[in-house]
Amino acid sequence: MDPVALEPVLLTLRDGRQVTVRAVRANDREALQTAIRGLSMEARHSRFFSPLRELPPSLLARATHPDPESERQLVAVIPDGDGERIVGGARFAATATRGDCEFAVAIVDDWTGQGLARRLLELLMDEARARGFRRMEGFVLTTNTGMLGLARRLAFVESASSEGPTVRLVRRDLAMVG
């Protein structure tokens, strides 16, 4: 699969705030770690299924250096002084099943409820489709009602997961439009 270039996209959210969505860069390490540290314990648990306070070095390296053939990491950034602050992120990675990829989304707490997760997931689906993936799936805690609702609105099908009764599997055929 050839990597697909993503030009930065300026999004206006429900409350009028704007964010730029772009591919993660190697020099985003500290900004990404700061964003993870700034998530509430509930948000970290929803994203990582554990209350970790920050990404271990190996996960941080993988997040900021995704494999261009099988992964994509998007970040939503806002200007912050002379740099940028990450307020959300979304990623997909190929799974062991050919043509399938797994997604994850995290939004900094004071940016939730404004449509950012939906826009990131839509961009992620477009990227995955353009790279030839046929299906996208994600594991979502049953307590993460916001993400389960978003998945339903985006035509993901929810089912039991091999992760146990507290985790649901959401899956969508990427050939579907809309």
Secondary structure, 3 states (H helix, E strand, C coil): CCCCCCCCEEEECCCCCEEEEEECCHHHHHHHHHHHHHCCHHHHHHHHCCCCCCCCHHHHHHHHCCCCCCEEEEEEEEEECCEEEEEEEEEEEECCCCCEEEEEEEECHHHCCCCHHHHHHHHHHHHHHHCCCCEEEEEEECCCHHHHHHHHHCCCEEEECCCCCCEEEEEEECCCCC
